[in-house]
Amino acid sequence: MKKQTVAFSRQSTNLFFHILTRCNLRCAHCYINRDQHGSNTLSLDTIKAWLGIFSSKAKDTNLIFLGGEPTLHPDLASAIGIAESMGFKSITIDTNGFLFHNILDKITPNQIDFFSFSLDGVSKRINDAIRGEGCFDAVMSGISRAVEKGFSCSMIYTVSEKNIHEVPKLPELVKDLGISRFFIQVVGMRGETENTDARHQVSKSIWQKTIPKTAEQIAEQGIIVTYPKVFLTHEETFECAANVADNYFIFPNGRVYQCPLCEDFPFHSYEIINNQLMPRPKINEKDLFSLQIPEGCVMNKLIQPGNLSYDDNEFPRYKIACCMLKEELYP
C-alpha cells in the first residue's frame, strides 16, 4: 500500500461546475446556499459557453458536474457530450444516487470517468436521517446499476458527529460494491448547516483515531482512498491551494470561487459576465489567501473556528490545513 499527500500543482486544474442548485433532497449538511449561489438551472447553451471559457486548458482540467443534483438537469447527457468533445482530462458526475432522466441509458462508460455517489451512513437509519428517506436504497441500487453497465464508480462519505461512529463499519459495506475510489470529506459550516443541527465537526483526536485506520482498511480491498489531512503540526508548512493551484467552484448565478469555505458570502474571486471570466474588485477571497497566521487556514479561522483549540497562553495547539490538501492511499 502506498500513501502520499497530494501536492498542489499549477499543471492540473479542477473545475467544480454546479449546473443547477435544485435537488430532490434537503441533506442536513448540504453546502448549497441558494441566496448566494442562485436558484436557476443553466441552459445547455450557457453550459457550453461556460465550459468554453476553460477549454484552452481542457486537457489538464478535471471537470466535476454538480448540483443540487446534476442528474435532474434534462440536458446533462448533452453537456457530457460537449465536455467530451472539448477534451477535458476527466469528467465526473457527483450524484445522490437517484439518477434521474435515465442518465445511465443516455451516456456510455467511455464518456465519463466516474459516477460519484454520496452516502453518509453505513446503516439506513443514520444515512436517511441525514440525507432523507429512501436515500440509502437509492445509492445502493444506483451503484449496482451503474457498475452493471460498466461505469466506474466512487463513493463520498461526509464525516460529522452524526455519523463518525459508523465509519469503522465502512470497509465491510464497500467491499462488494464494485467501487474503485472512496472519498472522505469533512462537514462544512455553510449552506444548509446554518439551519440544521448538522454543524458538528469531529475533534482532532477522534478524527485521527478513526479516519486513517478506516482508510487503510478500505484501501486493502483494492480501492483508492482520498481524505483531507485537516490537522497540521506546527512543524508542518501550511500552504493554501488557491496560491499554487487552479480550482474553480462555479455556481449558476455566475459566481466563481477559489475557496469552498467562502461560498456563503459574496466574496468570490471571479464572476462570469457575458460568458467571460471576470476578476472581482477588491476586497475578495484572493486578498486573504497569502496571509500567514498560527492557526493555518485564514478562512477556517474566520468562518468555522470551532475546530481550533488553544493552550493556556492562547496559542493554537495545531494548525488547520487547507481543505483541498488530501491524503491518498493506493492499494
C-alpha positions, 0 to 999 in steps of 0.5 A: 500500500502506498500513501502520499499527500497530494501536492498542489500543482499549477499543471492540473486544474479542477473545475467544480461546475454546479449546473443547477442548485435544485435537488430532490433532497434537503441533506442536513449538511448540504453546502448549497446556499441558494441566496448566494449561489442562485436558484436557476438551472443553466441552459445547455447553451450557457453550459457550453459557453461556460465550459468554453471559457476553460477549454484552452486548458481542457486537457489538464482540467478535471471537470466535476458536474454538480448540483443540487443534483446534476442528474435532474438537469434534462440536458446533462447527457448533452453537456457530457457530450460537449465536455467530451468533445472539448477534451477535458482530462476527466469528467465526473458526475457527483450524484445522490444516487437517484439518477434521474432522466435515465442518465445511465441509458443516455451516456456510455462508460467511455464518456465519463470517468466516474459516477460519484455517489454520496452516502453518509451512513453505513446503516439506513437509519443514520444515512436517511436521517441525514440525507432523507428517506429512501436515500440509502436504497437509492445509492445502493441500487444506483451503484449496482446499476451503474457498475452493471453497465460498466461505469466506474464508480466512487463513493463520498462519505461526509464525516460529522458527529452524526455519523463518525461512529459508523465509519469503522463499519465502512470497509465491510459495506464497500467491499462488494460494491464494485467501487474503485475510489472512496472519498472522505470529506469533512462537514462544512459550516455553510449552506444548509448547516446554518439551519440544521443541527448538522454543524458538528465537526469531529475533534482532532483526536477522534478524527485521527483515531478513526479516519486513517485506520478506516482508510487503510482498511478500505484501501486493502480491498483494492480501492483508492482512498482520498481524505483531507489531512485537516490537522497540521503540526506546527512543524508542518508548512501550511500552504493554501491551494488557491496560491499554487493551484487552479480550482474553480467552484462555479455556481449558476448565478455566475459566481466563481470561487477559489475557496469552498469555505467562502461560498456563503458570502459574496466574496468570490474571486471571479464572476462570469459576465457575458460568458467571460471570466471576470476578476472581482474588485477588491476586497475578495477571497484572493486578498486573504489567501497569502496571509500567514497566521498560527492557526493555518487556514485564514478562512477556517479561522474566520468562518468555522473556528470551532475546530481550533483549540488553544493552550493556556497562553492562547496559542493554537495547539495545531494548525488547520490545513487547507481543505483541498490538501488530501491524503491518498492511499493506493492499494 
